[in-house]
Amino acid sequence: MSAPATFVLTHAGLVATPAPGSIFAFIAMAPKWGLVPVLSGVLTGAMVSFLVALPIFSRSSAGGDVANAFAKAKQTVQAQQAQAATIGEKE
């Protein structure tokens, strides 16, 4: 709701629908002199989404799992490289 509120407060609008909804479509559909209000609404929405998601993700226990998964994947790659090296020496 922060992005639409920013759009209303800054009188921002687009000249057409930003059809796939990407940032490039928003920039292309902004009026000639209305790029700053449109981008301020997009940035406000992104910042609020980040601030809401930050405590949710920081409280999850996935952080340790990611580090363990990375370490395990690194060991697997090293083992495969060592195995490939020994196969290459035999040939």
N, C-alpha and C positions, 0 to 999 in steps of 0.2 A: 504494500500500500504506500510505501514511501516514494517509489518512482512515480506513480500516477499523481500523488500529492504534489511532488516537485513540478511535474508537467503542468498542473493546474495553476500553481503559484507563479510560475515563470511564463505562463501563456504559451507553452511549447506545443507544437503539433507537427504532424507530418503531412506531406502533400498526397501521399498514397499509402496503401498498406505495405509494411515491410515484409514482403513474403519470402523468405524462409525465416525471418526473424533474427538474422545475424546482425552484428554491429555494423557491418558494411552496408546492409540494407537500410538500417536506420540512418546512417550518414548519407546514403544516396537519396533517401526520401525526405530528408530535412529540407525545409524551405531555404531559400538563398541566404537569408541573414538570420536563420533560426537554428544554426548548428550548436551554439553554446548552450541554449536552454535544453535542447534534446539530449546532448551528451551529459549535461549536469543531472538530468533525471535518470539516465542509464547508470551513471557512476554512483548516484545516491542509492539506487536499488541494489547495485552490486555490493556497496559498502555495508548496507544494512543486512543483506543476506550473509555476508561474511561474518559480521558481528554476532548474528544469531547462531550461525553454525559453529563458531569457534568454541563456545563452552560445551556444546553437545559432543563434538569430536574430541575435545581435550579430556573429557570425563570417560570416554570409552576406553576399554582395555585393548583396543586394537593396536596401539602403539608398540607394545612389547611383542605382539604377534608378528608385526611387520618386520621388526628387527630380527627376530628368530627365523622367519621365513627367508629373509635376505641372506642370512648367514648359511642356512641350509642350502639355498640355491647356489651360493658361491662355492661351497664344498662340492656340490654335485658337478658343477662346471669344471672345477679343478680335477676331480676324479676322472671325468670324461676326457679332458685334455691329456692327462697322464696315460690313460688307456689308449688314446689315439696315437700318442707318441710311441708307445711300445709296439703297437701294431705296425706303425710306419717303419720301425727299426727291423722288424722281422721280414718285411718284404724286400 
